[in-house]
Amino acid sequence: MVNTKKKQKPVSLSHGRPPAVGKPKASLSSKATRNLIQTHHRLHKALADATRQGDEQTASAIKQQIEEKGGLKSYQQASIQGQSGDRGGDTSRILLDWLPKDLPKGRTIRMLEVGALSVNNACSKSDVFDVTRIDLNSQAAGIEQQDFMERPLPDSNSDKFDIISLSLVLNYVPEALGRGEMLRRTCQFLRALPVLGFGESAPDYFPSLFLVLPAPCVMNSRYLDETLLNQIMVTLGYAMVKKKLSTKLIYYLWRYQGKGSEKRHRFRKDEVNPGKTRNNFCVILE
Ligand SMILES: C[S@@+](CC[C@H](N)C(=O)[O-])C[C@H]1O[C@@H](n2cnc3c(N)ncnc32)[C@H](O)[C@@H]1O
């Protein structure tokens, strides 16, 4: 029998729709949105490489190109459009679907949303979370302009959070080592004590990290797969609670146990999945 099924083309990283909510005024086509996001990521990666190599001339030429293409603001607009209802919707809906239905109302559960583009996503609207939103470039009142990597560390447990949302942010970080540092830093913002008063099943879900990535970062990379991601997260003190794979995105909920593995592992750039059609997404943990 002839196999009529078309061979599936491996998905590129750019296929992963980076996100948001609400529609910008002038609507771009899905393809134009994707191109803009892809170009922004590519230029940022090139800028990081040039900066690392001390090549100031190339770095400043790339910076100019980024600005000519509208910079972070245009990228965010494209992301907002990419996550409008007609193009797949807001990723935080998945988190709400996963969480127990008996969580207390009244915005008592503290959430830190890193890379927030809107104050109106499902979690913000839910009446469950007291959301602190930050972004490198604030697009709205209610979003603090701040780099998570420079956010002052919490002084006390009450300044920490029950959940951190890192939705389509880790893949924005241009370098593998920076990604590992970002994941490591999340632990310092989460309450390590058992959660009380959030309902019977809440301790199974909090404190936690909601992590969303373009699916190809995990499913089609030479340097990362699910086993490796899991090892990195376990080393940091996380355990996977939930996972969902869609055609474009991969969603995880990781509960923070407060203690990483006994032995401190290092994760370098090692090839786990050879192949010409794969991408180079990688997380390094020193
Ligand atoms: C693709 S958007 C994701 C928006 C939103 N989280 C979502 O899922 O729709 C990525 C956002 O992360 C922000 N971002 C990247 N690195 C960041 C950092 N270190 N601190 C704060 N925001 C960051 C960028 O400015 C950008 O607005």
The ligand as a Tripos MOL2 file, in Angstrom:
@<TRIPOS>MOLECULE
LIG
   27    29     1     0     0
SMALL
NO_CHARGES

@<TRIPOS>ATOM
      1 C1          7.3390   37.0800   23.5960 C.3       1 LIG1
      2 S1          7.0420   38.1630   24.8790 S.3       1 LIG1
      3 C2          6.0730   37.1640   25.9830 C.3       1 LIG1
      4 C3          4.8730   37.8610   26.5570 C.3       1 LIG1
      5 C4          3.9560   37.0820   27.4950 C.3       1 LIG1
      6 N1          4.6410   36.5560   28.6210 N.3       1 LIG1
      7 C5          3.1870   36.0150   26.7710 C.2       1 LIG1
      8 O1          3.3440   34.8180   27.0570 O.co2     1 LIG1
      9 O2          2.4000   36.3870   25.9300 O.co2     1 LIG1
     10 C6          8.5480   38.1760   25.7070 C.3       1 LIG1
     11 C7          8.6360   39.3410   26.6730 C.3       1 LIG1
     12 O3          9.6000   39.0150   27.6730 O.3       1 LIG1
     13 C8         10.2320   40.2060   28.0440 C.3       1 LIG1
     14 N2         11.4910   39.8690   28.7080 N.ar      1 LIG1
     15 C9         12.5330   39.1810   28.1860 C.ar      1 LIG1
     16 N3         13.5280   39.0910   29.0830 N.ar      1 LIG1
     17 C10        13.0970   39.7230   30.2040 C.ar      1 LIG1
     18 C11        13.6910   39.9910   31.4650 C.ar      1 LIG1
     19 N4         14.9440   39.6130   31.7440 N.pl3     1 LIG1
     20 N5         12.9730   40.6820   32.3790 N.ar      1 LIG1
     21 C12        11.7260   41.1180   32.0900 C.ar      1 LIG1
     22 N6         11.1150   40.8960   30.9120 N.ar      1 LIG1
     23 C13        11.7890   40.2190   29.9740 C.ar      1 LIG1
     24 C14        10.4060   40.9510   26.7100 C.3       1 LIG1
     25 O4         10.5860   42.3280   26.9060 O.3       1 LIG1
     26 C15         9.0900   40.6220   26.0120 C.3       1 LIG1
     27 O5          8.1220   41.6260   26.2030 O.3       1 LIG1
@<TRIPOS>BOND
     1     1     2 1
     2     2     3 1
     3     2    10 1
     4     3     4 1
     5     4     5 1
     6     5     6 1
     7     5     7 1
     8     7     8 2
     9     7     9 1
    10    10    11 1
    11    11    12 1
    12    11    26 1
    13    12    13 1
    14    13    14 1
    15    13    24 1
    16    14    15 ar
    17    14    23 ar
    18    15    16 ar
    19    16    17 ar
    20    17    18 ar
    21    17    23 ar
    22    18    19 1
    23    18    20 ar
    24    20    21 ar
    25    21    22 ar
    26    22    23 ar
    27    24    25 1
    28    24    26 1
    29    26    27 1
@<TRIPOS>SUBSTRUCTURE
     1 LIG1         1 GROUP 0 **** ****
